């Protein structure tokens, strides 16, 4: 398969069209101190406002089929628009779960009634969604979830705890994994639910992160009632549905880009007079090389997309490479800043953005599967290596040792 590098004439025309429209409707990207000390509530409101603008002008859901309210374009066009949009001071981050993860899962596994009820408001930006998967004893081993759902007539009653729930405190709906058959092996007996976050019995507690922002939350569910109509897919077959979501999540994290670039770091190094240091120059060159590698990995994904092929192991490679690039580049940033790296906020260089990015790296390295999990998947699915030994895969979940 020949790699698709650069834009075809049709793609270049689409890019020009997108760039022209964005220039007419959005300010160019800028850096200020408030960007690194997020007002999350304000951020969510800004995302909603921008998503409404996209929807009203036909730019929401570029790769969504027209039958679901989208533009009916290609994933490649969606990537091009995202690249151009990143140059402007607008945001859609609070819709990462809904548009990037829930939407594709709903389209693949939802009923016509679920499509009609949820997809249009999601695309319009009316509702924020969150992901209720991870638990204190089910992180990398997600199939070990212990949140229980018991059927009571035409309603499921749910009890349990979730953690690392992004934007949970602002969400209208959530996607929830719960155990509905504890006698089955852990990958079975799981059901995938759509949860109204305003339901009685839900308590959301924000978790203040090392950056000082409460982006994540822990969520407690006490006798929460979910209508049977809100099961997505089949009862006890939620793991297959969840894998659709997880695949979309990894693609989003690996290909979503960031609010920093190596070029911006080079500018900081030049401003501080550090580019004359041969050690710094070498590390900046390495960072640039990693960034270029990610660009060409992206071309591989774009090539597959343009040919109508589903992405393979390269998606996991890109997610892992992106996480490693972030980690190593932030180490370089701290070396460039020197003692100034200990400062924070308005008193620091570049409004403290590099310190913020240093601390933010852990979410990238853990979210969507840790680096170690990505390595296992690449080994098994990409290189054909044997699976990691598992002694509990076929045992009933109820018999497993819990943390």
DAUR-V140924 format. One line per field, one symbol per residue. ss: DSSP state (A for helix, B for strand, O for the rest). A space follows every 50 residues. Layout:
ss = ???
This chain:
ss = OOOOOOOOAAAAAAAAAAAAAAAAAOOBOOOOAAAAOOOAAAAAAAAAAA AAAAAAOOOOOOOOOAAAOOOOOOAAAAAAAAAAAOOBOOOOAAAAAAAA AAAAAAAAAOOAAAAAAAAAAAAAOOOOBBBBOOBOOBOOOAAAOOOBBB BBOOBBBBBBBBBOOOOAAAOOBBBBBBBOOOOOBOOOOBBBBBBBOOOO OBBBBBBOOOOOOOOBBBBBBBBBBBBAAABOOOOOBAAAAAAAAAAAAA AAAAAOOOOOOAAAAAAAAAAOOOOOOAAAAAAAAAAAAAAAAAAAAAAA AAAAAAOOOOOOOAAAAAAAAAAAAAAAAAAAAAAAAAAAAAOOAAAOAA AAAAAAAAAAAAAAAAOOOOAAAAAAAAAAAAOOOOOOOOOOOOOBAAAO OOO
